[in-house]
Amino acid sequence: MKLYYSPGACSLSPHIILREAGYPFELEKVDLGAKTTASGGDYMKINPKGYVPALMLDDGQVLTENIAIDEYLADQRRESGLAPPAGTFERYRLVEWLAFISTEIHKQFGPLFKPSTPDATKQAQKDLLAKRFDYVAAQLANKQYLMGDFTVADAYLFTVLNWTGKLQIDMSRWPVIQTYMQRVAARPQVQAALKAEGLTK
């Protein structure tokens, strides 16, 4: 299979999961501005939505959206323990986390990356994110990871919270989140993914 990614974008989440689950895979970098792939292909033909991630399966099918890709990868390698079994209540807790990360954290960062966003709007987004961080910090109290053990939700949360550094959002108010980020970053497969994307040396 092949993962289409952009360094440090939300595609880092399935990249981490591919490595954590021990999949053989290829990476292909995408220029999101030009909508082209590193090999010169038209990315819009691969994913008409025009953004990453996109996962091309061995049979040629393409899967998009973090929640779908992350769960698919976990389910195809159930022995990895990256997601509770389908149909269990714990699985719905995982879906709950993935939905929260996607809609209440991931999407709230969008306006902060756009130079045209008014300063007042950016501040309002940061204030909203702070409330979400308060919730995450409370849930992480006395836990190593969101659900106790490392799951695909941690790969996704780590990916989007990593943007706080680029955006110079001070996270010192949430020491439990800072410690959590350090814990996830120290995982060997997370280190490997960061290095492969040129995010660390």
C-alpha positions in Angstrom: 0.0 0.0 0.0 1.0 3.6 -0.5 0.4 6.6 1.8 0.2 10.0 0.1 1.3 12.6 2.7 2.6 16.1 3.3 5.3 16.5 6.0 3.7 17.3 9.4 0.2 17.4 8.0 -2.6 15.2 9.4 -1.3 12.4 7.2 1.3 11.9 9.9 -1.4 10.0 11.9 -1.8 7.1 9.5 2.0 7.2 8.8 2.6 6.5 12.5 -0.1 3.8 12.6 1.4 2.1 9.5 4.7 1.8 11.4 3.3 0.9 14.7 1.3 -1.9 13.1 4.3 -3.2 11.1 2.9 -2.7 7.6 5.0 -2.8 4.5 4.2 0.5 2.7 5.4 3.2 0.4 5.3 6.9 1.0 4.7 9.5 -1.7 5.0 13.2 -0.9 2.3 15.6 -2.1 2.7 19.2 -3.0 -0.6 20.5 -1.7 -0.3 23.8 -3.4 0.4 22.4 -6.9 -1.7 19.2 -6.2 1.1 17.1 -7.6 2.9 14.1 -6.3 6.6 13.7 -5.9 6.6 11.4 -8.9 4.9 14.1 -11.0 1.4 12.7 -10.9 -1.9 14.7 -10.7 -2.9 14.3 -7.1 -6.5 15.3 -7.9 -6.8 12.0 -9.8 -5.9 10.1 -6.7 -7.9 12.1 -4.2 -10.4 14.6 -5.8 -10.7 16.3 -2.4 -7.2 17.6 -2.9 -5.9 17.1 0.6 -4.0 14.4 2.5 -4.0 11.7 3.7 -4.9 9.2 0.9 -4.1 5.5 1.3 -3.9 3.5 -1.9 -4.5 -0.2 -1.2 -2.8 -3.0 -3.0 -5.9 -3.6 -5.1 -5.9 0.0 -6.3 -8.7 1.3 -4.1 -8.1 4.6 -2.4 -9.2 5.4 1.1 -9.3 9.0 2.5 -10.1 10.7 5.8 -8.1 10.1 9.0 -10.8 8.4 10.9 -11.5 5.9 8.1 -7.8 5.2 7.4 -6.8 4.9 11.0 -9.5 2.5 11.9 -9.0 0.4 8.7 -5.3 0.0 9.4 -6.0 -1.0 13.0 -8.7 -3.5 12.0 -6.5 -5.2 9.4 -3.8 -5.8 12.0 -5.9 -6.6 15.1 -3.0 -8.1 16.8 -1.4 -4.6 17.0 -3.9 -3.6 19.7 -4.2 -0.2 18.1 -8.0 -0.3 18.4 -10.5 -2.3 20.6 -12.4 -5.0 18.8 -15.3 -3.8 16.6 -18.7 -4.0 18.4 -17.3 -3.5 21.9 -18.2 -0.5 24.0 -14.5 0.4 24.1 -14.5 0.6 20.3 -17.2 3.2 20.5 -15.1 5.1 23.0 -12.3 5.1 20.5 -14.7 6.4 17.8 -15.8 9.1 20.3 -12.2 10.2 20.7 -11.5 10.2 16.9 -14.6 12.3 16.2 -13.7 14.7 19.0 -10.1 15.1 17.7 -11.3 15.5 14.1 -14.0 18.0 14.6 -13.2 19.8 17.8 -9.4 20.0 17.6 -8.1 19.3 14.1 -10.6 21.6 12.2 -10.2 24.4 14.7 -6.6 24.8 13.7 -7.5 25.5 10.1 -8.1 29.3 10.3 -4.8 29.7 12.3 -2.8 28.5 9.2 -4.4 31.0 6.9 -2.6 34.4 6.6 -5.9 36.1 5.6 -7.6 35.1 8.9 -8.3 38.3 11.0 -6.4 38.5 14.3 -9.6 38.6 16.3 -10.7 35.3 14.6 -7.4 33.7 15.3 -7.6 34.6 19.0 -11.2 33.3 19.1 -9.9 30.0 17.7 -7.1 29.8 20.2 -9.6 30.4 23.0 -11.8 27.6 21.7 -8.8 25.3 21.4 -7.8 26.1 25.0 -11.1 24.8 26.2 -10.6 21.6 24.2 -7.1 21.3 25.7 -8.6 21.7 29.2 -10.8 18.7 28.4 -8.0 16.6 27.0 -5.7 17.4 30.0 -8.5 16.3 32.4 -8.9 13.0 30.6 -5.2 12.3 30.6 -4.9 12.7 34.3 -3.3 9.5 35.7 -3.2 8.0 32.2 -0.3 7.2 29.9 -2.5 7.4 26.8 -6.1 8.5 26.0 -7.5 5.0 26.5 -4.9 3.6 28.8 -2.9 1.8 26.1 -1.6 3.5 22.9 -4.3 3.5 20.1 -4.9 5.2 16.8 -6.5 8.0 18.7 -3.1 8.9 20.2 -1.5 8.9 16.8 -4.1 11.4 15.6 -4.0 13.6 18.7 -0.2 13.7 18.7 -0.3 14.8 15.1 -2.7 17.7 15.5 -1.2 18.9 18.8 2.2 18.9 17.2 1.0 22.0 15.2 1.0 24.1 18.4 4.8 24.4 18.1 4.6 25.8 14.5 1.8 28.2 15.5 3.7 29.2 18.7 0.8 28.3 21.0 2.1 28.2 24.5 1.2 24.8 26.0 2.8 25.4 29.5 -0.7 25.8 30.9 -1.2 22.0 30.3 1.8 20.2 31.7 0.0 16.9 31.5 -0.4 17.4 27.7 3.3 18.4 27.4 4.3 15.2 29.2 2.0 13.1 27.0 3.4 14.6 23.8 6.9 13.8 25.0 5.8 10.2 25.8 4.3 9.7 22.3 7.2 11.3 20.6 9.6 8.9 22.4 8.0 5.9 20.8 10.4 4.3 18.3 7.9 4.1 15.4 6.8 7.7 16.0 10.5 8.8 15.9 10.8 6.8 12.6 7.8 8.6 11.1 9.0 12.0 12.1 12.4 11.3 10.7 11.0 10.0 7.4 9.0 13.2 6.9 12.0 15.3 7.6 10.5 16.7 10.9 13.4 15.5 13.0 17.0 14.6 12.3 
